[in-house]
Amino acid sequence: MTTLTHRGRRAEAGRNSDKKPDSEEDAAVDRDLNDDDPDNSKDIRLTLMEEVLLLGLKDKEGYTSFWNECISSGLRGGILIELALRGRICLEPCCIRKRRLLDRKVKVLLKSDAPTGDVLLDETLRHIKATESAETVQTWIDLLTGETWNPFKLQYQLRNVRERIAKALVEKGILTTEKQNFLLFDMTTHPVSNATEKQRLVKKLQESMLERWVNDPHRMDRRTLALLVLAHSSDVLENVFASLADDKYDVAMNRTKDLLDMDPEVEAAKARGAEMIWAVLAAFNKS
C-alpha cells in the first residue's frame, strides 16, 4: 500500500512533522504488553488508532493530509490489532488447509462480554459476532472501510472513524476542536493542544529504531511493533522520522524497511501472540 523510500535533504518534510490453552495464554500476555515500557505509568493511555491519527494530524491545522488515501484502512487495521492485543479476537488455529495468514478467519474470544471502553472497538466486536460466516483479516479491513460490492455487507462499515477518534483525543486533553473556513465549506478541525504527548509518542518510535534498537521484532514491545506497522500502512511514518538529522533518518528508515520487509508468515509462526500484527501487515502488503 505504501512504500518506504529514501530521500536526500528533507527540507520540505521537515515542515510537516499455570499452563493455559495457547489462545488464553497469548491473550494474557497481550493484556500486559505495556509493562516493559518504563514511562508507561505516567503517560496517557491511547489506543493504537488514536496514536496513528495523532501521528497523521497536522499540529496547528488539526487535520490529516488531503492526499493521504491510506489512513482510513490503516485505522481499521489498528482496530483489529487493538482487539487482538486486548484478548478479544484472534485468528483461527492454523491447519493443513488454512496455513497462510490471509486465509485464516477472525474469531471472537468469548471470555467476556464486558465493553472495552472504546466505542469503535465495541462496534467492531458486534459486527464480527453478527456475521453468519467468519471473515479474514483482509476482508474485515475492507468491510469496516466500506470497500465492498455487496450491498448487504455495507452495514459493517464504520462511519466517521477519524472524527470519533479525534473526539476521544479531545476528551483526553490532547486535541482541541475548532472550525476552519475553506472558502466553499466549513470544516471541524482538531489542532494539537498537548504537544508533549505527541512528542513522547514520536520519541518512543524514534528510539525504538535507534537507541533501543533490538534487531529482532520478537524482542520489541508489541504495541511499538504494531504502531510501526500501522504508521507505515497509514502513510504517516514520515512524520515520525522527519525531525531526525539526515544520518539518523537514514538509519531509522533502513531499519524500519528491513523490519517491514520480513515475511509475515515466518514471523507470525515464531510468536503466536503477535499473529494479528503480522496478518494486518500481510493484508496491506497485498493491497
N, C-alpha and C positions, 0 to 999 in steps of 0.2 A: 504494500500500500504506500509506504513511504520509503525513502532511501536515505542512508547516511552518506553525505558527501563531504569532501574536503574543500577548503577554500583558502585563498591567500589571506590578505588583510581583511578584517571583518568590521570595517567602519560602519557599514550600513546596519548590520545585525546588532552592533553594539548599541544602537539606539532603541532596539525593541527587546528589550530584555527577557501396677499389677498388669498382667497381659490382657490386652483388649483386642477385639477384632481390628483388622487393619484400618478400616474406614474410620472407626471411632478413635483409634489411636492417633491417626493423622489429624483428625479434627481437633483433638485435644491439644496437639502440638500447635496447630494453626491459631487456636484461640489465644495462645501465649506468645505469638510470634514477635511481639514488640519488646519482650523482656530484656533482650540484649542491647537495646538502644539506651545508652547512658543518659540521654537528655529527655527520654520519653515522658518521665513523670511530671515534668514541668511544662510540657507542650500541650497545646490544644489538640484533642483527638479529632483527626479528619479522616473521612473515608477516602478511598482511592479516587473516586470520582471527583470529590472536592479538591483533592490535590492536583489532579490533571487539569481541571478547569482553572484553578488558581495559577498554574504554570502558563496556561494559554492566554490569560487575560492581560490586556494592556493596562498597566498600573493606573495611569491617570485617566485614560479614556473609559475604562471599565467594560470593554467588550473584546471578544476574540477577533482575530483577523477575518475579514470578509472572504478571503481567498482560501481559508482552511476548510477543506471538504472532508477531512479525516476525523475531526474531533467528535462528531456525533456518534459514529460507530465505535470510536475509542472509548467513549464514556460508557457505552453499553457493554463493551468487553470488561471495563472496570467493575461494573455491577456484578457480572458473573464471577470474577475473581474475588471480589469482596465477600460475596455469599459463600464461596468455597472456603476462604480463609476463616470465616466465622463458623464453619462446620454445618452450613445449611444445605449445600448442594455438593455433588461430586460427579465424576464420570463413572459410568457403569464399569464393572470389572472387565479387564482385558480378557479376551477369549480368542479361540482359533479364528473365528470368522470376523471378529472386530478387534484387531490389534492396533490399527492406526488411530491416533488421537482424534482425527477428524471423522472417524466412523463410529466412535463411541458416543452414546447418548448421555444427556444430562439428566440426573435424577435427584430428587429431593430426599434429604436425610430426615426421616420422620422422628426425630428425637425430641423436638419441642415445637409447639405451635405459638409460642410467645412471640410478639412482634420484635423486630430487630431494632426498632428505634429510628429507622430511616424509611420514609415513605416510598422511595424508589425501590429499595431492597424488598420491602414488603409487597409492593405491587408486582414486582418481577416474580417473587415466590408464588404468588397467587396464580400468575399466568402459567408458570411451569407445572403447578399442581393441576391446573384446569385442562391441560392438553390431553386428548384421548391417547395419542401415541407420543412417546418421548422423542425429543429432537436433539440434534448435535449442537455443539458449541457454535459452529459457523451459522447454522440455521437460526439459532436463538439471537445471535447478534443481528442478523438480517431482520428477523421478526420484530425485535424490540426497536429497531431503527425505522421500521415501516417499509423495508425494501422487500416486498413480496407481490407476486402477481395474483395470489389467491385472496379474493375479497373477504372470505370467511376468516382469514387469519390477520386481517388488519386490526382486529380487536386487541392483539397483543402488542401493538405499538405503544411505546412510552412517549407521551407528549410533553412538550415544554420542559425537557430534561435540563437544559442549560439554565433556564430561569429558575427552576426549582432548586437546583444545586446552588445557584448564586444566592437565593433567599436563605438557604441553610447557612451559607457562609456569612451572610449579613447577621443572622441570629447569633452566630459565634463571634461577632465583632471583628471579622476580618475584612469584610467588604461593606460598602455603604450603597445607598440607592439614590440615583439622580435621573433627571430627564434631560436628554440632549436632542436638539433640533438638527435634522439632516435635510434641510431645505424642503423636501416633499413630505416628510413624516417626522414624528417624534418617536424616540426610542428610549426605553428604560435601560439605563446602564448601571454598572456596579463597580465603581473605582475601588482600588485597594485602600483601605483605611488603616490596616495593621500591616505595615510593610515588614515588620520584624518576623512575622510568621512566614511570609513568603520567602524572605531571605534565609530563614532557618531551613526551609524545605529545599531551596536551591543549593545551599551549602552542604546539606546532607547528601544530595545526589552527586555533587562535585567531589566530595571527599570519598564517596564510595568508589569512584573511578580513579582517584588519585592517592591521597594519603592512606586511605583504608582499603585500597585495592587488594583483593584476596586471590584473584586469578582462578576462581572456582565458583560457579554460580550456586553450588550446593552449600557453600560456606557463607553465602550472603544472607542477610536478613531478607525474609521472603517478601515483605512489603516493599523493600527497596528494589528487589529484583522485579516485582510486579509493576512498580511505578516506572522503572526504566523501560519495560516492555510497552506499557501504556503510553508513556510520553512519546516514544518513537512512533507507535501506531497512530497517535493523535496528531502527529507532526508538530509537537511543541518542544521537542528535545533541544532544538537550537537555542531556545530561551534559557535553558539550564546552563549551557556552557558558553554563551555569548560573552559573558563578562570576564572570562579567563584570558590570561596572556596567551599569545599565539602558541608558544611551545606546550603549555599545559592544555590548551584547547586541542591540539593535535593528539596528545597522549590520551586525553579523555575520550575523544571521538573514535580513535583507533581501538581502544579497549572496549568501548560500547559496541562498535561494529563487530568485533570478534565475538562478543557475548551474544549479540542478536543473530549472528550467522551460524551459531551452533544448531545442530539438528534437534528440533523439539522432541522427536520420537525417542532419540537416545537419551536426552537429558531427563525426560519425564520418567523413563524406566529406572533411572538412578535414584529418584526421590519422589515417591508416590504422593507425598503431601503437597507437592508443587505441580501436580499434573494439570490443574486448570490454568495456571500461568502459561505453561508451555503449549497447552491446547489453544489458548487465545492467540499466542504468538503464531502458531501454525495456521490458524484461521486468517490472520491478517497477511501472513506471507503468501497465502494462496489468492488473496483478493486482488 
